[in-house]
Structures are given as C-alpha cells and as structure tokens.
Amino acid sequence: MLQELANIHRLLPDLVLLGALLLVALFTYWLARTVLVRTARRLAKRSVATWDDALVQHKVVGRLAQMVPAFIIYVGIDLLPRIDADLERVVLNVTGAYMILIVTFTLSALLQATNTIYEATPRARQRPIKGFLQLVQLVIWIIGLILFVAALIDRSPVILLSGFGAATAVLMLIFKDTILSLVASVQLNAQDMIHVGDWIEAPQFGADGDVIDVQLHTVKVQNWDKTITTIPTHRLISDPFRNWRGMSESGGRRIKRSLYLDAGSVRFLTAAEIERARRVALLQDYLEDKENELAEYNRQLAARDIEGEINMRRLTNIGTFRAYIFQYLKHHPMIRQDMTLLVRQQQAAAEGIPIEVYCFTATTAWAEYEGIQSDIFDHLFAVVGEFGLRLYQHPSGADLAQLGAPLAGQGGHGQ
C-alpha cells in the first residue's frame, strides 16, 4: 500500500502537467472548431462552386480540426520537464494512434465528398464511381487499422503484416462478397451495363423500375410501386436482367400488339364496298395501285383463256383493313416514321387471325406511351366493322344465355 501511494505521489506532478497540457489542447480544439469550421461554412455558402459545400457536408474540415488537440499533445509532451518516461511513452502511443484514426476518418470523408461532387456532373449517370471509392475506403480502413494497432502497442506495422499472410484464407472467406462485388463493379462499368437512372427489369429479384444507387456491394432499384429492391452487385453479372436504356436513348418505344379477327368474317369485297372504301382518304392510293395490279393480273388470265372467279385475284376485306392500319400509322403524328413500322398477318390460331401492329411511338414517357397505344387500338376496334370484319372473342356467359333462351322457349311451347 505504501509503495502504491509512493508511486502515485511520484507521478502526481507529471499528471498535473499532463492535465494542464490537455486543457491547452482542448482550448485549441475549441478555437479550431470556432474559427476553422465556421469560416469554412461561411465561405462555402458564399461560394458559387459546389465542391466546397460537399466538403462541409461530409465534415472534412471538422475531421481536420480534431487533429489539432492531438498534435498539441504529441508535440507538447516533449516540452514538459521531468516527465516520467513510461507515462510519456503511453501518451505518445495513444496520441499517435488517435491521429492515425482521425486521418483515416478524414480520408474516408474526403472520398465521400469526392463522390458527392462527381455525382453532380452529367457524366456520373453513365460512369458511377461510388463502388470504386468504397473499395478505396475499404483499403484505407484496413491500412489505418493496422497502423492504429501498431501505434497503440508500439510495434512495427511490419510485424503485424507478417501475420497478415497467414490470415489471408480467412480474410478471403470473410470478404468473399466484397471481392465478387469488386469484380462485378469493374465489369458493369467497363461494359457500360448499368447507370443510375436506368430502367432495369430483373424478375428473379422482383425488380422492375429505376436504378437509384450503384454501390460496391449492392444496386438499389426503385420499383414502379415505389418499393425498393436491393440486388447484390455480383448477381447482375451472373444472372440475366433487362436494361431499357437503349429504348430511352432511341427516343421511341415499341408497340407490339395484335388484333384477333374472326376467320369466318374474312371475304372478298363487293363492288359497292369498294366504291365506299374509295371515300376513305387513307385508302385512295392503295386502292388505285391495288386495282391496277389486279386488273393487269386478270387480263393475263383472260389472254390465256382462263375463266372463273376462283382464278381471279380480288380485293379482300382483311387485306384492305391491313392497308388501312398501315396508312393510319404512317399518318399518325406520334408514330416514328424513321423506325420499323409493320402491320402483318400472323399464323391463324384457335383465337382467330392475328393482325399485329409493330411500330414505335415518338415518346418514351410511360403515361404518354400508354395513351398513344390505347388511342390507336381504340380507333382500330371501332373501325374494324366498316370492313365487314369481326373481332374474335371467346363466348361469355351472356352469349351462352342468349343461345339457350330460344331453346328454353321452344321447350315451354311444347309443354
């Protein structure tokens, strides 16, 4: 007990001097925060540039201010008279480790500010660097922690690194996802596969919406119902996904829909129907060219003494309707004429004869696209009857009830 009291009494003057040095360090820290940080904030507000706002936002200047008290203690400890050597070594080790930690925090904050500055540029949507900066942060933290421990225990970092090789297998297992994500990030950026703002569709992850964040480990997608889907970055390399960026950059979005016509309504046009079709402005050129073509073909048949209507070529209602759709789309102001435009008849099936419309709208905005597509097919559904055609539709309950009504009436009459 007496020995312990003697040791405390011996260290008491050193502790008093050390406490005074600590008060000086705290005062300089307060002064640095008051002057340095506040001045930086005022200059950032007055400046037109945005990079200084990012530095203030991520507290880079505030991290640097925390270095001031540690530096005062680290330098001032040598100026104290008759300080105990063991106590001095402990203070220097703790202060050195603290400064290494502050430098690590400052560099990490600087990288975050760099990403914020870069994201404000137009190029950021095409070439995000957040994943690479996160990798650099990881390396800085690994180096910083090694130096921190080395300074704290007063040992060379080389000694700690010598044992690092033995732990490589364990670290590879721990950082497996990070390594996979790093490789995936390099591939995604090198091949220009995904940007922030891209509309991607990955059904296996339940993702269908805009990319809002690309990080080292994850890619965040905001779905159309405003939910957020988080996808591991490396899964976008191993699993397929659809990126709609090409559609957005082209300025046109594809319409690919079919009308199903009742095969029983397909027939040749009568002379009266042809005359009535001549009054349709969109069909006048088609009818003139088609009639000349058919007349020439039929004249050749007559010259060969081939008779009979079955041998002659005539206008059909389905062909005329197909030509009408094509001309309607050719004259539509919201359909791109410099992109593929097709109206084709596909193979007949149990649901009828499909007439497929294949074209591109002059906008990629979702709401406008749906409105244009709906307007086109509203018109086609309404006009199909003018060509003597019927749309195919499976019988509904009401149709079956109408068929059964006469039978029920006959049965009642018989009774």
C-alpha positions as CSV (number, residue, x, y, z in Angstrom):
1,M,0.0,0.0,0.0
2,L,2.8,2.4,0.9
3,Q,4.6,1.5,-2.3
4,E,1.5,2.4,-4.4
5,L,1.0,5.6,-2.6
6,A,4.6,6.5,-3.2
7,N,4.2,5.8,-6.9
8,I,1.1,8.0,-7.1
9,H,2.9,10.7,-5.2
10,R,5.8,10.4,-7.6
11,L,3.5,10.7,-10.7
12,L,1.3,13.4,-9.3
13,P,3.4,16.4,-10.7
14,D,3.5,14.7,-14.1
15,L,-0.2,14.1,-14.0
16,V,-0.8,17.8,-13.2
17,L,1.4,18.9,-16.0
18,L,-0.3,16.4,-18.3
19,G,-3.7,17.8,-17.2
20,A,-2.6,21.3,-18.0
21,L,-1.4,20.2,-21.4
22,L,-4.8,18.5,-22.0
23,L,-6.6,21.7,-21.1
24,V,-4.4,23.6,-23.6
25,A,-5.2,21.0,-26.3
26,L,-9.0,21.2,-25.6
27,F,-8.8,25.0,-25.8
28,T,-7.0,24.8,-29.2
29,Y,-9.6,22.3,-30.4
30,W,-12.4,24.7,-29.4
31,L,-10.6,27.5,-31.1
32,A,-10.0,25.5,-34.3
33,R,-13.7,24.4,-34.5
34,T,-14.8,28.0,-33.9
35,V,-12.5,29.6,-36.4
36,L,-11.7,26.9,-39.0
37,V,-15.1,25.1,-39.3
38,R,-17.3,28.2,-39.1
39,T,-15.1,30.1,-41.6
40,A,-15.3,27.1,-44.0
41,R,-19.1,27.0,-43.7
42,R,-19.4,30.7,-44.4
43,L,-17.1,30.6,-47.4
44,A,-19.0,27.6,-48.8
45,K,-22.3,29.4,-48.5
46,R,-20.9,32.5,-50.3
47,S,-19.1,30.5,-53.0
48,V,-20.8,29.6,-56.3
49,A,-18.8,26.3,-56.6
50,T,-20.3,23.1,-55.2
51,W,-17.2,21.2,-54.2
52,D,-16.7,23.2,-51.0
53,D,-20.3,22.5,-50.0
54,A,-19.6,18.8,-50.3
55,L,-16.5,19.1,-48.1
56,V,-18.6,20.9,-45.4
57,Q,-21.5,18.4,-45.8
58,H,-19.2,15.4,-45.1
59,K,-17.4,17.2,-42.3
60,V,-13.9,17.0,-43.9
61,V,-12.9,20.3,-42.2
62,G,-14.3,19.2,-38.9
63,R,-12.3,16.0,-39.0
64,L,-9.1,18.0,-39.6
65,A,-9.9,20.2,-36.6
66,Q,-9.8,17.1,-34.4
67,M,-6.2,16.7,-35.4
68,V,-5.2,20.0,-33.6
69,P,-5.5,18.8,-29.9
70,A,-3.8,15.5,-30.7
71,F,-0.9,17.3,-32.4
72,I,-0.6,19.8,-29.4
73,I,-0.3,16.8,-27.0
74,Y,2.1,14.9,-29.3
75,V,4.4,17.8,-29.6
76,G,3.9,19.3,-26.2
77,I,4.7,16.2,-24.2
78,D,8.4,16.6,-25.0
79,L,8.3,20.1,-23.6
80,L,7.1,19.1,-20.2
81,P,10.0,19.0,-17.7
82,R,10.9,15.7,-15.8
83,I,8.0,13.7,-17.3
84,D,8.0,10.0,-16.5
85,A,9.4,8.0,-19.4
86,D,6.8,5.3,-19.2
87,L,4.0,7.8,-18.9
88,E,5.4,9.7,-21.9
89,R,5.5,6.6,-24.0
90,V,1.9,5.7,-23.2
91,V,0.7,9.2,-24.0
92,L,2.7,9.2,-27.3
93,N,1.3,5.8,-28.3
94,V,-2.3,6.8,-27.6
95,T,-1.9,10.2,-29.2
96,G,-0.3,8.7,-32.3
97,A,-3.0,6.0,-32.6
98,Y,-5.6,8.7,-32.3
99,M,-4.1,10.8,-35.0
100,I,-3.9,7.8,-37.3
101,L,-7.6,7.2,-36.6
102,I,-8.5,10.8,-37.4
103,V,-6.5,10.7,-40.6
104,T,-8.4,7.5,-41.6
105,F,-11.8,9.2,-40.9
106,T,-10.7,12.3,-42.8
107,L,-9.7,10.4,-45.9
108,S,-12.9,8.4,-45.8
109,A,-15.0,11.6,-45.5
110,L,-12.9,13.1,-48.4
111,L,-13.8,10.2,-50.6
112,Q,-17.5,10.6,-49.8
113,A,-17.2,14.3,-50.6
114,T,-15.5,13.3,-53.9
115,N,-18.4,11.1,-54.8
116,T,-20.9,13.8,-54.0
117,I,-19.0,16.3,-56.2
118,Y,-18.8,13.8,-59.0
119,E,-22.5,12.8,-58.8
120,A,-23.4,16.5,-59.6
121,T,-21.7,16.1,-63.0
122,P,-23.6,14.8,-66.1
123,R,-21.1,12.0,-66.6
124,A,-22.0,10.5,-63.2
125,R,-25.1,8.8,-64.6
126,Q,-23.1,7.0,-67.2
127,R,-19.9,6.2,-65.2
128,P,-20.6,6.0,-61.5
129,I,-17.5,5.8,-59.3
130,K,-19.2,5.1,-56.0
131,G,-18.2,1.4,-56.0
132,F,-14.6,2.2,-56.7
133,L,-14.4,4.8,-54.0
134,Q,-15.9,2.4,-51.5
135,L,-13.2,-0.1,-52.4
136,V,-10.6,2.6,-51.8
137,Q,-12.3,3.4,-48.4
138,L,-12.0,-0.3,-47.5
139,V,-8.3,-0.3,-48.3
140,I,-7.8,2.9,-46.3
141,W,-9.6,1.4,-43.3
142,I,-7.6,-1.8,-43.4
143,I,-4.3,0.1,-43.6
144,G,-5.5,2.6,-40.9
145,L,-6.5,-0.2,-38.5
146,I,-3.1,-1.9,-38.9
147,L,-1.3,1.4,-38.3
148,F,-3.6,2.2,-35.4
149,V,-2.9,-1.1,-33.6
150,A,0.8,-0.8,-34.3
151,A,1.0,2.7,-32.8
152,L,-1.1,1.7,-29.8
153,I,1.1,-1.3,-28.9
154,D,4.3,0.5,-30.0
155,R,5.2,-2.2,-32.5
156,S,6.3,-2.0,-36.2
157,P,3.5,-2.5,-38.7
158,V,5.7,-5.0,-40.5
159,I,5.3,-7.4,-37.6
160,L,1.5,-7.2,-37.9
161,L,1.7,-7.6,-41.7
162,S,3.8,-10.7,-41.3
163,G,0.9,-12.4,-39.6
164,F,-1.5,-11.0,-42.2
165,G,-0.4,-13.5,-44.8
166,A,-1.4,-16.4,-42.5
167,A,-4.9,-14.9,-42.2
168,T,-5.3,-14.4,-45.9
169,A,-7.5,-17.5,-46.3
170,V,-9.8,-16.4,-43.5
171,L,-10.0,-12.8,-44.9
172,M,-10.8,-14.2,-48.4
173,L,-13.7,-16.1,-46.8
174,I,-14.8,-13.0,-44.9
175,F,-14.5,-10.6,-47.8
176,K,-15.8,-13.1,-50.4
177,D,-18.8,-11.0,-51.3
178,T,-16.7,-7.8,-51.4
179,I,-14.3,-9.4,-53.9
180,L,-17.1,-10.7,-56.1
181,S,-18.7,-7.3,-55.9
182,L,-15.5,-5.6,-56.9
183,V,-15.1,-7.7,-60.0
184,A,-18.7,-7.2,-60.8
185,S,-18.4,-3.4,-60.4
186,V,-15.4,-3.4,-62.8
187,Q,-17.3,-5.4,-65.4
188,L,-20.5,-3.4,-65.0
189,N,-18.6,-0.1,-65.6
190,A,-16.2,-1.4,-68.2
191,Q,-19.1,-2.8,-70.3
192,D,-21.4,0.1,-69.6
193,M,-24.1,-2.2,-68.4
194,I,-25.9,-0.1,-65.8
195,H,-26.2,3.5,-64.7
196,V,-28.1,5.4,-62.1
197,G,-31.4,6.3,-63.7
198,D,-31.6,3.2,-65.9
199,W,-34.9,1.3,-66.0
200,I,-34.0,-2.3,-65.5
201,E,-36.1,-5.4,-65.2
202,A,-34.9,-8.5,-63.2
203,P,-37.9,-10.7,-62.4
204,Q,-35.9,-13.2,-60.4
205,F,-35.3,-10.4,-57.8
206,G,-38.8,-8.9,-58.1
207,A,-37.1,-5.7,-59.6
208,D,-38.8,-3.6,-62.2
209,G,-38.0,0.1,-62.0
210,D,-35.3,2.8,-62.0
211,V,-31.8,2.3,-60.6
212,I,-31.4,4.8,-57.8
213,D,-28.0,3.8,-56.4
214,V,-25.0,1.7,-57.5
215,Q,-22.6,0.7,-54.7
216,L,-19.8,-1.7,-54.3
217,H,-21.9,-4.4,-52.8
218,T,-25.5,-3.6,-53.9
219,V,-27.6,-2.0,-56.5
220,K,-30.8,-0.4,-55.4
221,V,-33.9,-0.3,-57.7
222,Q,-37.0,1.7,-57.0
223,N,-39.9,-0.3,-58.4
224,W,-42.9,1.3,-60.0
225,D,-44.9,0.8,-56.8
226,K,-42.2,2.8,-55.0
227,T,-40.8,-0.2,-53.2
228,I,-37.0,-0.6,-53.1
229,T,-35.3,-3.8,-54.3
230,T,-31.7,-4.3,-53.3
231,I,-29.7,-6.6,-55.6
232,P,-26.2,-7.9,-54.8
233,T,-23.9,-6.3,-57.4
234,H,-22.3,-9.6,-58.4
235,R,-25.7,-11.1,-59.2
236,L,-26.2,-8.7,-62.1
237,I,-23.2,-10.4,-63.7
238,S,-24.2,-14.0,-63.1
239,D,-28.0,-13.6,-63.6
240,P,-29.7,-12.0,-66.7
241,F,-31.5,-8.7,-66.5
242,R,-33.1,-6.3,-69.0
243,N,-32.0,-2.7,-69.3
244,W,-34.4,-0.4,-71.1
245,R,-31.8,2.4,-71.5
246,G,-31.5,1.7,-75.3
247,M,-35.2,2.4,-75.7
248,S,-34.9,5.6,-73.7
249,E,-31.9,6.8,-75.7
250,S,-33.5,6.0,-79.0
251,G,-36.5,8.3,-78.3
252,G,-39.0,5.7,-79.4
253,R,-40.8,3.0,-77.5
254,R,-42.1,-0.1,-79.3
255,I,-45.8,-1.0,-79.7
256,K,-46.3,-4.7,-80.5
257,R,-49.9,-5.8,-80.1
258,S,-52.3,-7.8,-82.2
259,L,-56.0,-7.7,-83.1
260,Y,-57.6,-11.2,-83.4
261,L,-60.1,-11.3,-86.3
262,D,-62.8,-13.9,-86.6
263,A,-61.8,-16.1,-89.6
264,G,-65.5,-16.5,-90.5
265,S,-65.8,-12.8,-91.3
266,V,-63.0,-12.8,-94.0
267,R,-64.3,-12.4,-97.6
268,F,-63.9,-10.6,-100.9
269,L,-65.1,-7.0,-101.1
270,T,-68.2,-6.4,-103.3
271,A,-68.2,-3.6,-105.9
272,A,-70.4,-1.4,-103.6
273,E,-67.9,-1.9,-100.7
274,I,-65.0,-0.9,-102.9
275,E,-66.8,2.3,-104.0
276,R,-67.5,3.1,-100.4
277,A,-63.8,2.4,-99.5
278,R,-62.8,5.0,-102.2
279,R,-64.2,7.7,-100.0
280,V,-61.7,6.9,-97.2
281,A,-58.7,9.3,-97.8
282,L,-56.1,6.8,-96.4
283,L,-57.2,4.1,-98.8
284,Q,-57.4,6.0,-102.1
285,D,-53.7,5.5,-103.2
286,Y,-53.8,1.8,-102.0
287,L,-57.0,1.0,-103.9
288,E,-55.7,2.7,-107.1
289,D,-52.4,0.8,-107.1
290,K,-54.0,-2.5,-106.0
291,E,-56.8,-2.3,-108.6
292,N,-54.2,-1.7,-111.4
293,E,-52.2,-4.6,-110.2
294,L,-55.2,-6.9,-110.0
295,A,-56.6,-5.7,-113.4
296,E,-53.2,-6.5,-115.1
297,Y,-53.1,-9.9,-113.5
298,N,-56.7,-10.7,-114.5
299,R,-56.0,-9.5,-118.1
300,Q,-53.2,-12.0,-118.4
301,L,-55.6,-14.7,-117.3
302,A,-58.1,-13.7,-119.9
303,A,-55.4,-13.8,-122.6
304,R,-54.7,-17.4,-121.6
305,D,-58.5,-18.2,-121.8
306,I,-58.6,-18.9,-118.1
307,E,-62.0,-18.1,-116.7
308,G,-63.9,-18.4,-113.4
309,E,-63.8,-16.1,-110.4
310,I,-61.8,-18.5,-108.4
311,N,-58.9,-18.0,-110.7
312,M,-59.1,-14.2,-110.4
313,R,-57.5,-12.0,-107.8
314,R,-59.8,-9.7,-105.9
315,L,-59.7,-7.3,-103.0
316,T,-60.3,-8.8,-99.6
317,N,-61.7,-7.1,-96.5
318,I,-58.8,-8.3,-94.4
319,G,-56.1,-7.1,-96.8
320,T,-57.8,-3.7,-97.2
321,F,-58.1,-3.4,-93.4
322,R,-54.4,-4.2,-93.1
323,A,-53.6,-1.5,-95.6
324,Y,-55.8,1.0,-93.7
325,I,-54.0,0.3,-90.4
326,F,-50.6,0.8,-92.1
327,Q,-51.6,4.1,-93.7
328,Y,-53.3,5.2,-90.4
329,L,-49.9,4.7,-88.6
330,K,-48.0,6.3,-91.4
331,H,-50.0,9.5,-90.9
332,H,-50.1,9.4,-87.1
333,P,-48.2,12.3,-85.6
334,M,-46.9,10.4,-82.6
335,I,-45.5,7.4,-84.5
336,R,-41.8,7.4,-85.5
337,Q,-41.6,7.1,-89.3
338,D,-37.8,6.6,-89.2
339,M,-38.1,3.3,-87.2
340,T,-39.6,0.0,-88.1
341,L,-43.3,0.1,-88.9
342,L,-45.1,-3.1,-89.8
343,V,-48.7,-4.3,-90.0
344,R,-48.5,-8.1,-90.6
345,Q,-50.8,-11.1,-90.6
346,Q,-49.6,-13.9,-88.4
347,Q,-50.5,-17.6,-88.4
348,A,-54.1,-18.3,-87.7
349,A,-54.8,-20.0,-84.4
350,A,-57.8,-21.1,-82.3
351,E,-58.2,-17.5,-81.2
352,G,-58.6,-16.2,-84.8
353,I,-56.3,-14.5,-87.3
354,P,-53.8,-12.2,-85.6
355,I,-53.1,-8.8,-87.2
356,E,-50.0,-7.5,-85.5
357,V,-49.2,-3.8,-85.2
358,Y,-45.4,-3.2,-84.8
359,C,-44.2,0.4,-84.6
360,F,-42.5,2.9,-82.3
361,T,-44.0,5.9,-80.5
362,A,-42.4,9.3,-80.7
363,T,-42.0,9.4,-76.9
364,T,-40.7,7.1,-74.2
365,A,-42.6,8.6,-71.3
366,W,-44.7,5.8,-69.8
367,A,-48.0,7.6,-69.4
368,E,-47.8,9.2,-72.9
369,Y,-46.9,5.9,-74.5
370,E,-49.8,4.1,-72.9
371,G,-52.1,6.9,-74.0
372,I,-50.9,6.7,-77.6
373,Q,-51.2,2.9,-77.8
374,S,-54.7,3.0,-76.3
375,D,-55.9,5.7,-78.7
376,I,-54.6,3.7,-81.7
377,F,-56.3,0.5,-80.7
378,D,-59.5,2.3,-79.6
379,H,-59.8,3.5,-83.2
380,L,-59.0,0.2,-84.7
381,F,-61.5,-1.7,-82.6
382,A,-64.2,0.8,-83.6
383,V,-63.4,0.9,-87.3
384,V,-63.0,-2.9,-87.9
385,G,-66.7,-3.3,-88.6
386,E,-66.5,-0.9,-91.5
387,F,-64.6,-3.6,-93.4
388,G,-67.1,-6.3,-92.7
389,L,-64.8,-8.0,-90.2
390,R,-65.5,-9.2,-86.6
391,L,-63.1,-9.4,-83.7
392,Y,-62.7,-12.8,-82.2
393,Q,-63.9,-13.2,-78.6
394,H,-64.4,-16.3,-76.5
395,P,-68.1,-16.8,-75.7
396,S,-69.1,-15.3,-72.4
397,G,-71.8,-16.3,-70.0
398,A,-74.2,-13.8,-71.6
399,D,-73.6,-15.3,-75.1
400,L,-74.4,-18.8,-73.8
401,A,-77.5,-17.5,-72.1
402,Q,-78.8,-15.9,-75.3
403,L,-78.2,-19.2,-77.2
404,G,-80.1,-21.1,-74.5
405,A,-83.1,-18.7,-74.4
406,P,-84.7,-19.9,-77.7
407,L,-84.3,-23.5,-76.7
408,A,-86.0,-22.8,-73.4
409,G,-88.8,-21.0,-75.2
410,Q,-89.3,-24.0,-77.5
411,G,-89.4,-26.4,-74.6
412,G,-92.0,-24.3,-72.9
413,H,-94.2,-24.2,-76.0
414,G,-94.0,-27.9,-76.4
415,Q,-95.4,-28.4,-73.0
